[in-house]
Amino acid sequence: MLVGFVIAYLLASIAIGLYAGTKVKNSTDYVAAGRHLPLYIVVATVFATWFGSETVLGISATFTEEGMRGLWSDPFGAALCLILVGLFFARRLYRLNLVTLGDYYRMRYGRTVEVLCSAAIIMSYLGWVSAQINALGLVFNILSQGSISSSHGMLIGAAIVLFYTLYGGMWSVALTDFFQMTIIIVGLFYIAWIVADMAGGVGSVVRHADEAGKFNFWPALTFTDLMAFMAGILTMGFGSIPQQDVFQRVNAAKNEKIAVRGSIIGGSAYLLFAFVPIFIAYSATLIDPEMVAAHLAIEDPMLGSQQIMPQLILDRVPVFAQVLFFGAVLSAIMSTASGTLLAPSVTLSENILRGTFKNMSDKQFLVMTRGVVVVFAVMVTLNAVSTEESIHGMVENAYKVTLATAFVPLVFGLYWKRATTQGALASIVLGLIVWTGLEVIDPEFVIAPHFAGMLVGCVAMLVGSLIRQLITDIRSGPHHLNEDAIGASES
């Protein structure tokens, strides 16, 4: 019965995706939903895209293992990213009417920076989308009680997400996100209500977590711990800002006010609602402590902790509640997977391949983009099947490359008029060298390698840009310098 309902849900998602495909008339419809999305849809896409496997399974597992200190990057850093995008980036980027974020790098710095930053953005999605496919495999394995292996479940899940994303693009992502967000909220709130009653009330669960030290959030007042806190918050808080999926939701809004409000509201809702699956998972320590202990005792405790909440639902709640829960979980994962599958595919098509194949028509570009979606889906599925990284770990690691390379050129380009191409290139190259070098030499360095890469990138941007300006002034000769002196004396 449970499997039958899940199949019906999956078919409904596919049907919505196919309906959305009827709205795709050109590449703008496919990439940005024609820039027609109202506020409630933008909020839904922001919320549902980020509320994925790492939120339902990864964050809740991390809290069970590490408490609040393990959540610095997500949900706190993730929500910070979305709010910052709404406050400082959405309006400026929306007005430029770009196809991708990579277009901004080309417009501001030129082709070389466009390719380098676009490549970094594309690479970051490999782990993120793989995490969603990995989670789909886990869910199908649990639902079938082992009849479907995790690997086969990944293949099934990837095929479903690919099917409706390939056909409808951003329109498909937007409409399925709205449908899936509704399922997520209704399903998880209902499960939380049932689980709270079984655990002796919300207060009992909160007290137990507090007594176990799970609410210790702030770092110790030491340099090492403060640096770890900053790196944890900013890995996703800053590293997720130069991401195509975030930009697409901003860019698909009907107007710039909706772009701003949608990002802020969606980010705030994400932070608040992320604690619902955390509550459900931790309630298992009161409801079935033996099951929790058994899962944490396996060879990989993080993998075991990811299975605690699904196992609790299968063992302890009625079938109707199971249907809602697994519908919510699949909604969370599929909404994230579809958006994060489309984003890097569009970036690769627009910012790398389109510059290689000149004079391409809009129809040809649309066909090529759909082909890239298929290729990227195959790549992330293979990566998901082969990796042993935890879901939360895959997502957290995804943003290191963009933090070290793409974040600084974006911020300085928008807010510092003197930023130059040379400064951007210096920032990208040195940020990448410092990050990868420290990862190899000393990954436990007092400053996290990717955070150190970002800091060095800031210095490189400043020095590279100002040196360029100084060289220009020197080449202008004494006449230019005399004009400056006259202007200063007149002032």
ZALO-249139 format. One record per residue (C-alpha): residue number from 1; residue in one letter; x, y, z. Coordinates in steps of 0.5 Angstrom, whole numbers. Example, Ala and Ser with C-alpha at 12.3 -4.5 7.8 and 13.67 -1.06 7.14 Angstrom:
BEGIN
+-----+------+-------+-------+-------+
!  nr ! rest !     u !     v !     w !
+-----+------+-------+-------+-------+
!   1 !    a !    25 !    -9 !    16 !
!   2 !    s !    27 !    -2 !    14 !
+-----+------+-------+-------+-------+
// end
This chain:
BEGIN
+-----+------+-------+-------+-------+
!  nr ! rest !     u !     v !     w !
+-----+------+-------+-------+-------+
!   1 !    m !     0 !     0 !     0 !
!   2 !    l !     6 !     5 !     2 !
!   3 !    v !     9 !     3 !    -4 !
!   4 !    g !     3 !     4 !    -9 !
!   5 !    f !     2 !    11 !    -6 !
!   6 !    v !     9 !    13 !    -7 !
!   7 !    i !     9 !    11 !   -14 !
!   8 !    a !     2 !    15 !   -15 !
!   9 !    y !     6 !    21 !   -12 !
!  10 !    l !    12 !    20 !   -17 !
!  11 !    l !     7 !    20 !   -23 !
!  12 !    a !     4 !    26 !   -21 !
!  13 !    s !    11 !    30 !   -20 !
!  14 !    i !    12 !    27 !   -27 !
!  15 !    a !     5 !    29 !   -30 !
!  16 !    i !     6 !    36 !   -27 !
!  17 !    g !    13 !    37 !   -30 !
!  18 !    l !    10 !    35 !   -37 !
!  19 !    y !     5 !    40 !   -36 !
!  20 !    a !    10 !    45 !   -35 !
!  21 !    g !    14 !    43 !   -41 !
!  22 !    t !     8 !    46 !   -45 !
!  23 !    k !    10 !    53 !   -43 !
!  24 !    v !    17 !    52 !   -46 !
!  25 !    k !    17 !    56 !   -53 !
!  26 !    n !    24 !    58 !   -53 !
!  27 !    s !    31 !    58 !   -49 !
!  28 !    t !    29 !    64 !   -44 !
!  29 !    d !    23 !    60 !   -42 !
!  30 !    y !    27 !    53 !   -41 !
!  31 !    v !    32 !    57 !   -37 !
!  32 !    a !    28 !    63 !   -33 !
!  33 !    a !    21 !    61 !   -34 !
!  34 !    g !    20 !    67 !   -38 !
!  35 !    r !    21 !    71 !   -32 !
!  36 !    h !    14 !    71 !   -30 !
!  37 !    l !    14 !    67 !   -23 !
!  38 !    p !    10 !    71 !   -18 !
!  39 !    l !    12 !    71 !   -11 !
!  40 !    y !     9 !    65 !    -8 !
!  41 !    i !    12 !    61 !   -13 !
!  42 !    v !    19 !    64 !   -12 !
!  43 !    v !    19 !    63 !    -5 !
!  44 !    a !    17 !    56 !    -6 !
!  45 !    t !    23 !    55 !   -11 !
!  46 !    v !    28 !    58 !    -6 !
!  47 !    f !    25 !    54 !     0 !
!  48 !    a !    24 !    47 !    -4 !
!  49 !    t !    31 !    47 !    -8 !
!  50 !    w !    35 !    48 !    -1 !
!  51 !    f !    30 !    44 !     3 !
!  52 !    g !    33 !    37 !     0 !
!  53 !    s !    36 !    31 !     2 !
!  54 !    e !    42 !    34 !     7 !
!  55 !    t !    36 !    38 !    11 !
!  56 !    v !    31 !    32 !    12 !
!  57 !    l !    37 !    26 !    13 !
!  58 !    g !    43 !    30 !    13 !
!  59 !    i !    42 !    36 !    18 !
!  60 !    s !    38 !    31 !    22 !
!  61 !    a !    43 !    26 !    23 !
!  62 !    t !    49 !    31 !    24 !
!  63 !    f !    45 !    34 !    30 !
!  64 !    t !    44 !    27 !    33 !
!  65 !    e !    52 !    26 !    32 !
!  66 !    e !    54 !    33 !    34 !
!  67 !    g !    49 !    38 !    36 !
!  68 !    m !    48 !    45 !    34 !
!  69 !    r !    55 !    46 !    33 !
!  70 !    g !    55 !    41 !    27 !
!  71 !    l !    50 !    46 !    24 !
!  72 !    w !    54 !    52 !    23 !
!  73 !    s !    54 !    51 !    15 !
!  74 !    d !    47 !    48 !    14 !
!  75 !    p !    42 !    51 !    16 !
!  76 !    f !    45 !    57 !    19 !
!  77 !    g !    50 !    58 !    13 !
!  78 !    a !    45 !    56 !     8 !
!  79 !    a !    40 !    61 !    10 !
!  80 !    l !    45 !    66 !    11 !
!  81 !    c !    46 !    66 !     4 !
!  82 !    l !    39 !    66 !     1 !
!  83 !    i !    38 !    72 !     6 !
!  84 !    l !    44 !    76 !     3 !
!  85 !    v !    42 !    75 !    -4 !
!  86 !    g !    36 !    78 !    -3 !
!  87 !    l !    39 !    84 !     1 !
!  88 !    f !    45 !    85 !    -3 !
!  89 !    f !    45 !    81 !   -10 !
!  90 !    a !    38 !    80 !   -12 !
!  91 !    r !    36 !    87 !   -15 !
!  92 !    r !    43 !    89 !   -18 !
!  93 !    l !    43 !    82 !   -22 !
!  94 !    y !    36 !    82 !   -24 !
!  95 !    r !    37 !    89 !   -27 !
!  96 !    l !    42 !    86 !   -32 !
!  97 !    n !    37 !    81 !   -35 !
!  98 !    l !    42 !    76 !   -36 !
!  99 !    v !    42 !    68 !   -38 !
! 100 !    t !    47 !    66 !   -33 !
! 101 !    l !    51 !    68 !   -27 !
! 102 !    g !    57 !    66 !   -32 !
! 103 !    d !    54 !    72 !   -36 !
! 104 !    y !    56 !    77 !   -31 !
! 105 !    y !    63 !    75 !   -30 !
! 106 !    r !    64 !    76 !   -38 !
! 107 !    m !    60 !    82 !   -38 !
! 108 !    r !    65 !    85 !   -32 !
! 109 !    y !    71 !    82 !   -33 !
! 110 !    g !    72 !    78 !   -40 !
! 111 !    r !    71 !    71 !   -43 !
! 112 !    t !    77 !    68 !   -39 !
! 113 !    v !    74 !    70 !   -32 !
! 114 !    e !    67 !    68 !   -35 !
! 115 !    v !    70 !    61 !   -37 !
! 116 !    l !    74 !    60 !   -30 !
! 117 !    c !    68 !    62 !   -25 !
! 118 !    s !    63 !    58 !   -29 !
! 119 !    a !    68 !    52 !   -29 !
! 120 !    a !    68 !    53 !   -21 !
! 121 !    i !    60 !    53 !   -21 !
! 122 !    i !    59 !    47 !   -25 !
! 123 !    m !    64 !    43 !   -21 !
! 124 !    s !    61 !    45 !   -14 !
! 125 !    y !    54 !    42 !   -17 !
! 126 !    l !    57 !    35 !   -18 !
! 127 !    g !    57 !    34 !   -10 !
! 128 !    w !    51 !    37 !    -9 !
! 129 !    v !    47 !    33 !   -14 !
! 130 !    s !    50 !    27 !   -12 !
! 131 !    a !    48 !    28 !    -5 !
! 132 !    q !    41 !    28 !    -8 !
! 133 !    i !    41 !    22 !   -12 !
! 134 !    n !    45 !    18 !    -6 !
! 135 !    a !    39 !    20 !    -2 !
! 136 !    l !    34 !    18 !    -7 !
! 137 !    g !    37 !    11 !    -7 !
! 138 !    l !    37 !    11 !     1 !
! 139 !    v !    29 !    12 !     1 !
! 140 !    f !    28 !     7 !    -5 !
! 141 !    n !    32 !     2 !    -1 !
! 142 !    i !    28 !     3 !     6 !
! 143 !    l !    22 !     3 !     2 !
! 144 !    s !    23 !    -3 !    -1 !
! 145 !    q !    25 !    -6 !     5 !
! 146 !    g !    32 !    -8 !     2 !
! 147 !    s !    29 !   -11 !    -5 !
! 148 !    i !    31 !    -5 !    -9 !
! 149 !    s !    39 !    -4 !    -7 !
! 150 !    s !    41 !     3 !    -6 !
! 151 !    s !    45 !     3 !   -13 !
! 152 !    h !    39 !     1 !   -16 !
! 153 !    g !    35 !     6 !   -13 !
! 154 !    m !    39 !    12 !   -15 !
! 155 !    l !    38 !    10 !   -22 !
! 156 !    i !    31 !    10 !   -21 !
! 157 !    g !    31 !    16 !   -18 !
! 158 !    a !    36 !    20 !   -23 !
! 159 !    a !    32 !    17 !   -29 !
! 160 !    i !    25 !    20 !   -26 !
! 161 !    v !    28 !    27 !   -24 !
! 162 !    l !    32 !    27 !   -31 !
! 163 !    f !    25 !    26 !   -35 !
! 164 !    y !    21 !    32 !   -32 !
! 165 !    t !    27 !    37 !   -32 !
! 166 !    l !    29 !    35 !   -39 !
! 167 !    y !    22 !    36 !   -42 !
! 168 !    g !    20 !    43 !   -38 !
! 169 !    g !    27 !    46 !   -35 !
! 170 !    m !    25 !    52 !   -30 !
! 171 !    w !    18 !    52 !   -31 !
! 172 !    s !    18 !    44 !   -29 !
! 173 !    v !    22 !    46 !   -23 !
! 174 !    a !    18 !    52 !   -21 !
! 175 !    l !    11 !    48 !   -21 !
! 176 !    t !    14 !    42 !   -18 !
! 177 !    d !    17 !    46 !   -13 !
! 178 !    f !    11 !    49 !   -11 !
! 179 !    f !     7 !    42 !   -11 !
! 180 !    q !    13 !    39 !    -7 !
! 181 !    m !    14 !    45 !    -2 !
! 182 !    t !     6 !    44 !     0 !
! 183 !    i !     7 !    36 !     1 !
! 184 !    i !    14 !    38 !     5 !
! 185 !    i !    10 !    42 !    10 !
! 186 !    v !     4 !    38 !    11 !
! 187 !    g !     7 !    32 !    11 !
! 188 !    l !    13 !    34 !    16 !
! 189 !    f !     9 !    38 !    21 !
! 190 !    y !     4 !    32 !    21 !
! 191 !    i !     9 !    27 !    23 !
! 192 !    a !    12 !    32 !    28 !
! 193 !    w !     6 !    32 !    31 !
! 194 !    i !     5 !    24 !    32 !
! 195 !    v !    12 !    23 !    34 !
! 196 !    a !    12 !    29 !    39 !
! 197 !    d !     6 !    25 !    42 !
! 198 !    m !    10 !    19 !    42 !
! 199 !    a !    16 !    22 !    46 !
! 200 !    g !    12 !    25 !    51 !
! 201 !    g !    11 !    32 !    48 !
! 202 !    v !    16 !    37 !    45 !
! 203 !    g !    18 !    39 !    52 !
! 204 !    s !    21 !    32 !    53 !
! 205 !    v !    25 !    32 !    47 !
! 206 !    v !    28 !    39 !    48 !
! 207 !    r !    30 !    38 !    55 !
! 208 !    h !    33 !    31 !    53 !
! 209 !    a !    37 !    35 !    48 !
! 210 !    d !    39 !    40 !    52 !
! 211 !    e !    41 !    36 !    58 !
! 212 !    a !    45 !    32 !    52 !
! 213 !    g !    49 !    38 !    50 !
! 214 !    k !    46 !    38 !    43 !
! 215 !    f !    44 !    46 !    44 !
! 216 !    n !    51 !    48 !    45 !
! 217 !    f !    52 !    53 !    39 !
! 218 !    w !    57 !    58 !    40 !
! 219 !    p !    65 !    57 !    39 !
! 220 !    a !    70 !    57 !    45 !
! 221 !    l !    73 !    64 !    45 !
! 222 !    t !    80 !    61 !    42 !
! 223 !    f !    83 !    63 !    35 !
! 224 !    t !    82 !    56 !    33 !
! 225 !    d !    75 !    55 !    35 !
! 226 !    l !    73 !    62 !    32 !
! 227 !    m !    76 !    61 !    25 !
! 228 !    a !    72 !    54 !    25 !
! 229 !    f !    66 !    58 !    26 !
! 230 !    m !    67 !    63 !    21 !
! 231 !    a !    69 !    58 !    16 !
! 232 !    g !    63 !    53 !    18 !
! 233 !    i !    58 !    59 !    17 !
! 234 !    l !    61 !    62 !    11 !
! 235 !    t !    63 !    56 !     7 !
! 236 !    m !    55 !    56 !     5 !
! 237 !    g !    53 !    63 !     7 !
! 238 !    f !    58 !    66 !     2 !
! 239 !    g !    60 !    60 !    -2 !
! 240 !    s !    53 !    59 !    -4 !
! 241 !    i !    52 !    66 !    -7 !
! 242 !    p !    55 !    65 !   -14 !
! 243 !    q !    51 !    59 !   -15 !
! 244 !    q !    47 !    59 !   -22 !
! 245 !    d !    41 !    55 !   -18 !
! 246 !    v !    40 !    61 !   -13 !
! 247 !    f !    41 !    66 !   -19 !
! 248 !    q !    36 !    63 !   -23 !
! 249 !    r !    30 !    64 !   -18 !
! 250 !    v !    32 !    71 !   -17 !
! 251 !    n !    32 !    72 !   -25 !
! 252 !    a !    26 !    68 !   -26 !
! 253 !    a !    22 !    73 !   -22 !
! 254 !    k !    16 !    77 !   -25 !
! 255 !    n !    20 !    83 !   -22 !
! 256 !    e !    26 !    86 !   -18 !
! 257 !    k !    21 !    87 !   -12 !
! 258 !    i !    19 !    79 !   -12 !
! 259 !    a !    26 !    77 !   -13 !
! 260 !    v !    28 !    81 !    -7 !
! 261 !    r !    23 !    79 !    -3 !
! 262 !    g !    22 !    71 !    -5 !
! 263 !    s !    30 !    70 !    -3 !
! 264 !    i !    29 !    73 !     4 !
! 265 !    i !    22 !    70 !     5 !
! 266 !    g !    25 !    63 !     2 !
! 267 !    g !    31 !    63 !     6 !
! 268 !    s !    28 !    65 !    13 !
! 269 !    a !    23 !    60 !    12 !
! 270 !    y !    28 !    55 !    10 !
! 271 !    l !    32 !    56 !    17 !
! 272 !    l !    26 !    56 !    21 !
! 273 !    f !    23 !    49 !    18 !
! 274 !    a !    30 !    46 !    18 !
! 275 !    f !    29 !    44 !    25 !
! 276 !    v !    22 !    40 !    24 !
! 277 !    p !    26 !    34 !    21 !
! 278 !    i !    31 !    35 !    27 !
! 279 !    f !    26 !    35 !    32 !
! 280 !    i !    23 !    28 !    29 !
! 281 !    a !    30 !    25 !    28 !
! 282 !    y !    32 !    27 !    35 !
! 283 !    s !    25 !    24 !    38 !
! 284 !    a !    27 !    17 !    36 !
! 285 !    t !    33 !    17 !    42 !
! 286 !    l !    27 !    18 !    47 !
! 287 !    i !    22 !    13 !    43 !
! 288 !    d !    26 !     8 !    41 !
! 289 !    p !    33 !     8 !    44 !
! 290 !    e !    35 !     1 !    42 !
! 291 !    m !    34 !     2 !    35 !
! 292 !    v !    38 !     9 !    35 !
! 293 !    a !    44 !     6 !    39 !
! 294 !    a !    44 !     0 !    33 !
! 295 !    h !    44 !     5 !    28 !
! 296 !    l !    50 !     9 !    31 !
! 297 !    a !    54 !     3 !    32 !
! 298 !    i !    55 !     1 !    25 !
! 299 !    e !    62 !     2 !    22 !
! 300 !    d !    60 !     9 !    19 !
! 301 !    p !    56 !    12 !    25 !
! 302 !    m !    54 !    18 !    20 !
! 303 !    l !    51 !    13 !    15 !
! 304 !    g !    47 !    10 !    20 !
! 305 !    s !    44 !    16 !    23 !
! 306 !    q !    42 !    18 !    17 !
! 307 !    q !    37 !    12 !    17 !
! 308 !    i !    34 !    13 !    24 !
! 309 !    m !    29 !    18 !    22 !
! 310 !    p !    26 !    13 !    16 !
! 311 !    q !    27 !     7 !    20 !
! 312 !    l !    23 !    10 !    26 !
! 313 !    i !    17 !    12 !    21 !
! 314 !    l !    17 !     5 !    18 !
! 315 !    d !    17 !     2 !    25 !
! 316 !    r !    12 !     7 !    29 !
! 317 !    v !     7 !    11 !    25 !
! 318 !    p !     1 !     8 !    21 !
! 319 !    v !     1 !     7 !    14 !
! 320 !    f !    -2 !    14 !    12 !
! 321 !    a !     3 !    18 !    16 !
! 322 !    q !     8 !    14 !    13 !
! 323 !    v !     5 !    16 !     6 !
! 324 !    l !     6 !    23 !     8 !
! 325 !    f !    13 !    22 !    11 !
! 326 !    f !    16 !    19 !     5 !
! 327 !    g !    12 !    24 !     0 !
! 328 !    a !    15 !    29 !     4 !
! 329 !    v !    22 !    26 !     4 !
! 330 !    l !    22 !    25 !    -4 !
! 331 !    s !    19 !    32 !    -5 !
! 332 !    a !    25 !    35 !    -1 !
! 333 !    i !    30 !    31 !    -5 !
! 334 !    m !    27 !    31 !   -12 !
! 335 !    s !    26 !    39 !   -12 !
! 336 !    t !    33 !    40 !   -10 !
! 337 !    a !    35 !    35 !   -15 !
! 338 !    s !    31 !    38 !   -21 !
! 339 !    g !    34 !    45 !   -20 !
! 340 !    t !    41 !    43 !   -18 !
! 341 !    l !    41 !    39 !   -24 !
! 342 !    l !    39 !    44 !   -29 !
! 343 !    a !    43 !    50 !   -26 !
! 344 !    p !    50 !    47 !   -28 !
! 345 !    s !    47 !    44 !   -35 !
! 346 !    v !    45 !    51 !   -37 !
! 347 !    t !    52 !    54 !   -34 !
! 348 !    l !    56 !    49 !   -38 !
! 349 !    s !    51 !    51 !   -45 !
! 350 !    e !    51 !    58 !   -44 !
! 351 !    n !    58 !    60 !   -42 !
! 352 !    i !    63 !    55 !   -44 !
! 353 !    l !    60 !    51 !   -50 !
! 354 !    r !    56 !    57 !   -53 !
! 355 !    g !    62 !    61 !   -54 !
! 356 !    t !    65 !    55 !   -58 !
! 357 !    f !    60 !    54 !   -63 !
! 358 !    k !    59 !    61 !   -66 !
! 359 !    n !    52 !    63 !   -69 !
! 360 !    m !    48 !    58 !   -66 !
! 361 !    s !    40 !    59 !   -66 !
! 362 !    d !    36 !    59 !   -60 !
! 363 !    k !    33 !    53 !   -62 !
! 364 !    q !    40 !    49 !   -63 !
! 365 !    f !    42 !    52 !   -56 !
! 366 !    l !    35 !    49 !   -53 !
! 367 !    v !    37 !    42 !   -56 !
! 368 !    m !    44 !    43 !   -54 !
! 369 !    t !    42 !    45 !   -47 !
! 370 !    r !    38 !    39 !   -46 !
! 371 !    g !    43 !    34 !   -48 !
! 372 !    v !    48 !    37 !   -43 !
! 373 !    v !    42 !    36 !   -38 !
! 374 !    v !    43 !    28 !   -40 !
! 375 !    v !    50 !    28 !   -40 !
! 376 !    f !    51 !    32 !   -33 !
! 377 !    a !    45 !    27 !   -30 !
! 378 !    v !    49 !    21 !   -32 !
! 379 !    m !    56 !    24 !   -29 !
! 380 !    v !    52 !    26 !   -22 !
! 381 !    t !    49 !    19 !   -22 !
! 382 !    l !    56 !    15 !   -23 !
! 383 !    n !    59 !    20 !   -18 !
! 384 !    a !    53 !    18 !   -13 !
! 385 !    v !    54 !    11 !   -14 !
! 386 !    s !    61 !    11 !   -13 !
! 387 !    t !    62 !    16 !    -7 !
! 388 !    e !    62 !    14 !     1 !
! 389 !    e !    62 !    21 !     3 !
! 390 !    s !    56 !    23 !     8 !
! 391 !    i !    50 !    27 !     5 !
! 392 !    h !    51 !    33 !     9 !
! 393 !    g !    59 !    32 !     7 !
! 394 !    m !    58 !    32 !     0 !
! 395 !    v !    53 !    38 !     0 !
! 396 !    e !    58 !    42 !     5 !
! 397 !    n !    64 !    40 !     1 !
! 398 !    a !    61 !    43 !    -6 !
! 399 !    y !    61 !    50 !    -4 !
! 400 !    k !    69 !    50 !    -2 !
! 401 !    v !    71 !    51 !   -10 !
! 402 !    t !    66 !    57 !   -11 !
! 403 !    l !    68 !    60 !    -4 !
! 404 !    a !    75 !    60 !    -6 !
! 405 !    t !    75 !    62 !   -13 !
! 406 !    a !    68 !    65 !   -15 !
! 407 !    f !    65 !    69 !    -9 !
! 408 !    v !    71 !    75 !    -9 !
! 409 !    p !    70 !    77 !   -16 !
! 410 !    l !    62 !    77 !   -16 !
! 411 !    v !    62 !    81 !   -10 !
! 412 !    f !    68 !    86 !   -12 !
! 413 !    g !    65 !    87 !   -19 !
! 414 !    l !    58 !    89 !   -16 !
! 415 !    y !    61 !    94 !   -11 !
! 416 !    w !    68 !    96 !   -13 !
! 417 !    k !    68 !   100 !   -19 !
! 418 !    r !    76 !    99 !   -19 !
! 419 !    a !    76 !    92 !   -19 !
! 420 !    t !    79 !    90 !   -26 !
! 421 !    t !    80 !    83 !   -30 !
! 422 !    q !    87 !    83 !   -27 !
! 423 !    g !    85 !    83 !   -20 !
! 424 !    a !    79 !    78 !   -22 !
! 425 !    l !    84 !    73 !   -25 !
! 426 !    a !    89 !    74 !   -19 !
! 427 !    s !    84 !    73 !   -14 !
! 428 !    i !    81 !    66 !   -18 !
! 429 !    v !    88 !    63 !   -19 !
! 430 !    l !    91 !    65 !   -12 !
! 431 !    g !    85 !    63 !    -8 !
! 432 !    l !    85 !    56 !   -12 !
! 433 !    i !    92 !    55 !   -10 !
! 434 !    v !    92 !    57 !    -3 !
! 435 !    w !    85 !    52 !    -2 !
! 436 !    t !    88 !    46 !    -6 !
! 437 !    g !    95 !    47 !    -3 !
! 438 !    l !    93 !    47 !     4 !
! 439 !    e !    88 !    41 !     3 !
! 440 !    v !    94 !    37 !     1 !
! 441 !    i !    99 !    40 !     6 !
! 442 !    d !    95 !    41 !    12 !
! 443 !    p !    87 !    40 !    11 !
! 444 !    e !    87 !    41 !    19 !
! 445 !    f !    90 !    48 !    18 !
! 446 !    v !    88 !    53 !    24 !
! 447 !    i !    84 !    57 !    18 !
! 448 !    a !    80 !    52 !    14 !
! 449 !    p !    83 !    51 !     7 !
! 450 !    h !    77 !    54 !     3 !
! 451 !    f !    76 !    60 !     8 !
! 452 !    a !    84 !    62 !     7 !
! 453 !    g !    83 !    61 !     0 !
! 454 !    m !    77 !    66 !     0 !
! 455 !    l !    82 !    71 !     4 !
! 456 !    v !    88 !    71 !     0 !
! 457 !    g !    83 !    72 !    -6 !
! 458 !    c !    81 !    78 !    -3 !
! 459 !    v !    88 !    81 !    -2 !
! 460 !    a !    89 !    79 !    -9 !
! 461 !    m !    83 !    82 !   -12 !
! 462 !    l !    85 !    89 !    -8 !
! 463 !    v !    93 !    88 !   -10 !
! 464 !    g !    92 !    86 !   -17 !
! 465 !    s !    87 !    91 !   -19 !
! 466 !    l !    90 !    97 !   -16 !
! 467 !    i !    97 !    95 !   -19 !
! 468 !    r !    94 !    95 !   -25 !
! 469 !    q !    91 !   102 !   -24 !
! 470 !    l !    98 !   105 !   -22 !
! 471 !    i !   101 !   102 !   -28 !
! 472 !    t !    96 !   106 !   -32 !
! 473 !    d !    98 !   112 !   -28 !
! 474 !    i !   105 !   111 !   -29 !
! 475 !    r !   104 !   110 !   -37 !
! 476 !    s !   100 !   116 !   -38 !
! 477 !    g !   107 !   120 !   -36 !
! 478 !    p !   108 !   127 !   -33 !
! 479 !    h !   103 !   130 !   -36 !
! 480 !    h !    98 !   126 !   -33 !
! 481 !    l !   101 !   127 !   -26 !
! 482 !    n !   101 !   134 !   -27 !
! 483 !    e !    94 !   134 !   -28 !
! 484 !    d !    93 !   130 !   -22 !
! 485 !    a !    97 !   135 !   -18 !
! 486 !    i !    93 !   141 !   -21 !
! 487 !    g !    87 !   138 !   -19 !
! 488 !    a !    89 !   137 !   -12 !
! 489 !    s !    91 !   144 !   -11 !
! 490 !    e !    85 !   147 !   -14 !
! 491 !    s !    81 !   142 !    -9 !
+-----+------+-------+-------+-------+
// end
